[in-house]
Every structure is written in structure tokens, then in C-alpha cells.
Amino acid sequence: MTFAYFDNLSHAQQRVYRMSDSVHALRLREPRTLEPLVTALREALATGRVEDTEQATARLSDALCERLGVVRTRLEVLEVRPSSSTGELHGMYTLERGQRPLIQLWMRTAKHARVVAFRTYLRTLLHELCHHLDFLLLELPSSFHTEGFFQRESSLFHQLVPRPARQRLSGAAKGVAENTPDISPGRRRRGG
């Protein structure tokens, strides 16, 4: 299945979209060993302090990049999310020639300036990191929001925050956890 904007893409972009859509998971080496970093991030976010949250986020992001064999990003945590009539900006990935890639995350809601929920914040980090991985790990020339993209984001999330056993079994029964293409460090996808 493709999203509605697929028809507006060039043939070359559609090929990249399909390549992205075909990779459903990213596998981390020993994800349980990252649990202290995930816990530290949860605790830092709960303080509501930008500096603490930025440091904890950077440590987790750096560890994920190291595990996946890609260059680390710069990371910036900002206060209140920018918003418009179409919604709030949760995060942004910027890739500029000659500079280390940048991930920016906002930690407070636009309407009430409340600290966002941990799971939402972590998913936003992983979402922006998936854009980074599209370019450097999968070696795609563009990073599109595809079903595969969102599945990769979820695969990382569930390795860092495992689901209860009952939920894992129901997902496997639907074929979600089994027989899906994935990329592990050392198994790079080449554009072609």
C-alpha cells in the first residue's frame, strides 16, 4: 500500500519510496543493554529541564547510531513546539552538505507548554533518527514517510521499550514480527 502522495512523485522517487517501503525493521545489537539510557531519558524528561533532557537524549541517540554503524548526529532539545493551524512540530531532521546532521526535538506541547509524554518523545527521537538512517544506513537518496519507514520506527521503539508478552504474541500471530525484511548493522541496503 502506498500513501496518497505517491502518485505525485517522479518515477525515480517512486522507486526510492518502494525501496524504503520494503524494509520493515532495523535490528539493534543487544537492545537490553540500552535500558539504562532509556531510563535516564525518561527521568530527565520528567524533570522538565532542557539541559538534562538534551544530554540524556544525546547519549541514547549516540548509542543507537553506534549500534547501527552510522555517524552520530548533533542533537538539540528545544522548549515549546512550534505550531500552526495544521498542527505542532514535534521534531526535525536537517541534513546539510559539509555539516554533521542535526536532530531537533521539542519537549513541551504548544497549547499548554506541558512536557510531552515519554513514549511520544522517544518515538519522535526515533522518527527523526529513522530519517538519518534512511540516508546513511539504507543509503537512500531521499527519506519518505512510507509504511516501511513507520514500521522501522516502531521496530526500534519496541526493542527499547518491549511490549508485554501478550501483545508480542498477537503481533506475531498477524505476521508482523516474522518474515519481514529487515536491516541489521553490516547488512546495508544499496540503492540501485
Residue, then its C-alpha position, 0 to 999 in steps of 0.5 A: m500500500t502506498f500513501a496518497y502522495f505517491d502518485n505525485l512523485s517522479h518515477a525515480q522517487q517512486r522507486v526510492y519510496r518502494m525501496s524504503d517501503s520494503v524494509h520493515a525493521l532495523r535490528l539493534r545489537e543487544p537492545r537490553t543493554l540500552e535500558p539504562l539510557v532509556t531510563a535516564l531519558r525518561e527521568a530527565l524528561a520528567t524533570g522538565r529541564v532542557e539541559d538534562t533532557e538534551q544530554a540524556t537524549a544525546r547519549l541514547s541517540d549516540a548509542l543507537c547510531e553506534r549500534l547501527g554503524v552510522v555517524r552520530t548526529r548533533l542533537e538539540v532539545l528545544e522548549v515549546r513546539p512550534s505550531s500552526s493551524t495544521g498542527e505542532l512540530h514535534g521534531m526535525y531532521t536537517l541534513e546539510r552538505g559539509q555539516r554533521p546532521l542535526i536532530q531537533l526535538w521539542m519537549r513541551t506541547a504548544k497549547h499548554a507548554r506541558v512536557v510531552a509524554f515519554r513514549t511520544y518523545l522517544r518515538t519522535l527521537l526515533h522518527e527523526l533518527c529513522h530519517h538519518l538512517d534512511f540516508l546513511l544506513l539504507e543509503l537512500p537518496s531521499s527519506f519518505h514517510t512510507e509504511g516501511f519507514f513507520q514500521r522501522e520506527s516502531s521496530l526500534f521503539h519496541q526493542l527499547v521499550p518491549r511490549p508485554a508478552r501478550q501483545r508480542l504474541s498477537g503481533a506475531a500471530k498477524g505476521v508482523a514480527e516474522n518474515t519481514p525484511d529487515i536491516s541489521p548493522g553490516r547488512r546495508r541496503r544499496g540503492g540501485 
